[in-house]
Amino acid sequence: MIVELSLGSSFSAFSPALQGLSALKTGRQQRVHDQLAQLALPRYPLSKANTGGSDRLFLAIVPPTDVAERIARLARHFKIGHELTGKPLQREHLHVALCRLDNGAGAPADVVALAAERAASIAMPSFKVGFDRVGSFRNGAFVLRGDESLIGLEILQQRLSDSFDGRPQRARAFTPHMTLLRDAHRVPDREIEPIEWDVEDIVVVHSLPGKPSPRHLARIALA
């Protein structure tokens, strides 16, 4: 089930599953809020994302289907052209991670709902992103990257992190990117024809090892 939310809307007006959160005992609800307050990005740097077999829960933006298909074709093209052995991510797995919520602990309904509530509390209009080059990180990730065309993502990530911290903080270290595959062979940065789309929502993603596609648990619309 995907829960559709809208920024600026009343959180209690959504699905019965989320409305049930209001029945949580005060102590339990406070513990969940405290848990979320500890999920600030600096403690979970996305540049060191989990590559093991455990599941992952995080906030992300996801490209539209047609754009994701174009990106998947690009990944296959560079895999062949640079003789990479890593397996390209399937179209359904492509995303730009913004804030990790947990590792290896499943997707507790209360944590998912409160994370969505925090995300829905920020003020952020829809915006355009553009990736105009590919290259490898030192950890072996072959990624889509960009510069000025990704400023909107930097602002969105900062506002999400501020929401989880409960107050504005100094800018976090964040490099917007989309992983295409992983390979020991490093590819130097190379310009590509820009890949652009309009970002209109944030998605709560639960990625499980061995599953053909991640679960999109909630979708929070930008306004």
Phi and psi in degrees as a GROMACS rama.xvg file:
@    title "Ramachandran Plot"
@    xaxis  label "Phi"
@    yaxis  label "Psi"
@TYPE xy
-99.718  126.468  ILE-2
-94.5915  121.54  VAL-3
-91.7102  123.008  GLU-4
-120.233  164.453  LEU-5
-135.162  131.751  SER-6
-59.1046  136.415  LEU-7
88.8378  -5.86786  GLY-8
-89.1583  163.937  SER-9
-75.2718  124.33  SER-10
-64.7901  -30.9348  PHE-11
-71.6315  -6.37842  SER-12
-89.1816  2.52074  ALA-13
-91.8496  -160.033  PHE-14
-56.6193  155.98  SER-15
-55.9122  -34.8643  PRO-16
-60.7769  -39.0393  ALA-17
-80.6151  -33.2945  LEU-18
-62.1063  -29.2366  GLN-19
-63.0454  -17.4342  GLY-20
-62.1201  -28.5614  LEU-21
-65.4235  -17.523  SER-22
-87.4319  -4.18709  ALA-23
-61.1476  143.034  LEU-24
-64.3509  147.732  LYS-25
-53.7  -43.0914  THR-26
-62.7068  -45.1159  GLY-27
-65.3834  -43.2069  ARG-28
-62.8193  -39.6685  GLN-29
-64.9825  -37.7855  GLN-30
-64.4657  -38.4034  ARG-31
-66.0101  -43.8945  VAL-32
-60.7101  -40.5166  HIS-33
-64.2192  -38.271  ASP-34
-62.6074  -45.1578  GLN-35
-64.6841  -34.9241  LEU-36
-63.9657  -18.8577  ALA-37
-93.5009  4.68226  GLN-38
-95.2494  25.2193  LEU-39
-60.1167  144.412  ALA-40
-56.7809  -38.992  LEU-41
-56.9052  -24.3257  PRO-42
-82.7086  -18.0684  ARG-43
-132.333  69.3863  TYR-44
-62.1489  127.935  PRO-45
-67.3653  -21.0821  LEU-46
-69.3356  -12.3601  SER-47
-120.224  44.1975  LYS-48
-60.7615  150.536  ALA-49
-61.9128  130.465  ASN-50
-117.303  9.39911  THR-51
-84.5189  -159.344  GLY-52
-94.4791  0.473952  GLY-53
-80.5987  161.693  SER-54
-77.9267  164.535  ASP-55
-135.445  143.155  ARG-56
-125.011  124.473  LEU-57
-158.177  164.167  PHE-58
-95.6945  141.349  LEU-59
-154.726  168.304  ALA-60
-108.218  146.643  ILE-61
-125.093  130.852  VAL-62
-70.1346  151.434  PRO-63
-58.9741  159.435  PRO-64
-55.4099  -44.7843  THR-65
-66.8478  -37.4006  ASP-66
-69.2025  -41.3229  VAL-67
-60.9025  -38.2645  ALA-68
-65.186  -39.9904  GLU-69
-63.64  -41.9012  ARG-70
-65.1463  -40.5961  ILE-71
-62.6673  -40.2025  ALA-72
-63.982  -39.5563  ARG-73
-61.7476  -43.0865  LEU-74
-61.4454  -42.8069  ALA-75
-64.6318  -37.541  ARG-76
-62.2636  -46.3742  HIS-77
-73.077  -30.0167  PHE-78
-60.0759  -45.4338  LYS-79
-71.5496  -46.2489  ILE-80
-63.8358  -31.3144  GLY-81
-108.732  11.1356  HIS-82
52.5052  46.0045  GLU-83
-82.4403  147.097  LEU-84
-101.657  -13.5941  THR-85
-65.1052  149.524  GLY-86
-85.885  122.43  LYS-87
-60.7761  144.926  PRO-88
-65.1873  142.864  LEU-89
-67.5537  155.826  GLN-90
-52.2491  -39.9169  ARG-91
-69.2944  -17.227  GLU-92
-94.9724  -7.30302  HIS-93
-71.7015  133.509  LEU-94
-165.901  167.764  HIS-95
-116.471  110.517  VAL-96
-72.9755  136.57  ALA-97
-111.142  -40.4892  LEU-98
-157.53  118.655  CYS-99
-78.9046  137.551  ARG-100
-100.456  -35.9477  LEU-101
-167.522  164.908  ASP-102
-132.736  126.698  ASN-103
68.9509  19.6943  GLY-104
-120.848  19.2802  ALA-105
71.9097  -153.206  GLY-106
-136.048  73.5896  ALA-107
-55.0546  132.55  PRO-108
-57.8712  -38.3113  ALA-109
-70.3403  -38.0283  ASP-110
-67.3533  -43.366  VAL-111
-60.2222  -46.849  VAL-112
-66.2209  -41.9787  ALA-113
-70.8588  -32.2542  LEU-114
-64.2437  -42.1179  ALA-115
-64.1976  -36.7528  ALA-116
-64.1348  -43.9646  GLU-117
-61.0636  -44.2366  ARG-118
-63.1914  -38.1142  ALA-119
-71.7872  -12.7881  ALA-120
-83.8167  -12.4191  SER-121
-84.0705  155.966  ILE-122
-102.595  113.096  ALA-123
-156.739  117.606  MET-124
-77.6254  165.384  PRO-125
-64.0252  154.766  SER-126
-154.352  166.824  PHE-127
-99.9635  139.355  LYS-128
-117.55  155.193  VAL-129
-147.569  125.549  GLY-130
-105.092  125.249  PHE-131
-123.391  11.7227  ASP-132
-158.832  161.952  ARG-133
-122.815  161.662  VAL-134
174.647  174.281  GLY-135
-106.506  140.624  SER-136
-85.6332  165.487  PHE-137
-64.744  -24.3205  ARG-138
-82.3091  5.04072  ASN-139
94.7099  -2.86568  GLY-140
-75.8765  126.509  ALA-141
-96.4999  119.078  PHE-142
-132.341  160.75  VAL-143
-85.4388  139.617  LEU-144
-138.103  177.393  ARG-145
-170.068  -177.415  GLY-146
-124.974  -108.807  ASP-147
-58.2629  -29.0662  GLU-148
-72.1605  -3.03871  SER-149
-112.42  11.4208  LEU-150
-59.4962  -37.6438  ILE-151
-57.5589  -38.9644  GLY-152
-66.009  -38.5488  LEU-153
-63.9344  -41.148  GLU-154
-65.7417  -44.2954  ILE-155
-61.15  -45.0296  LEU-156
-63.7067  -39.0683  GLN-157
-63.8355  -43.6979  GLN-158
-68.2576  -36.0423  ARG-159
-64.4939  -44.3812  LEU-160
-63.4832  -40.7564  SER-161
-61.2855  -38.2614  ASP-162
-65.4679  -40.865  SER-163
-70.6661  -33.9585  PHE-164
-75.4841  -23.246  ASP-165
87.7586  -0.823528  GLY-166
-163.024  155.389  ARG-167
-61.5896  142.375  PRO-168
-129.431  170.753  GLN-169
-65.0837  157.164  ARG-170
-56.2762  134.18  ALA-171
-85.0455  157.952  ARG-172
-73.6186  116.808  ALA-173
-150.752  125.817  PHE-174
-117.686  99.6617  THR-175
-59.5642  131.159  PRO-176
-162.345  164.361  HIS-177
-127.951  117.945  MET-178
-72.9198  131.307  THR-179
-102.187  -37.5072  LEU-180
-168.035  174.679  LEU-181
-125.916  136.885  ARG-182
-157.189  144.084  ASP-183
-67.0389  -26.5818  ALA-184
-78.4209  124.558  HIS-185
-92.2692  133.462  ARG-186
-106.122  125.753  VAL-187
-62.6998  155.77  PRO-188
-55.7806  139.308  ASP-189
-143.331  133.383  ARG-190
-72.406  145.918  GLU-191
-132.064  168.152  ILE-192
-64.501  128.42  GLU-193
-53.7425  139.004  PRO-194
-109.607  115.531  ILE-195
-126.739  152.78  GLU-196
-162.333  165.158  TRP-197
-90.3072  123.036  ASP-198
-84.0991  118.499  VAL-199
-119.067  -8.43533  GLU-200
-158.17  166.005  ASP-201
-111.215  141.82  ILE-202
-119.051  135.022  VAL-203
-87.7782  115.958  VAL-204
-111.552  134.918  VAL-205
-118.019  110.431  HIS-206
-102.147  125.534  SER-207
-117.07  136.29  LEU-208
-64.0052  139.1  PRO-209
83.8286  -4.86906  GLY-210
-93.7172  144.501  LYS-211
-66.7974  -25.6133  PRO-212
-152.537  151.866  SER-213
-73.3302  161.697  PRO-214
-93.7143  128.189  ARG-215
-96.5095  104.66  HIS-216
-86.0159  -28.535  LEU-217
-154.722  149.783  ALA-218
-130.634  116.167  ARG-219
-105.708  113.996  ILE-220
-75.2347  135.69  ALA-221
-77.8887  152.21  LEU-222
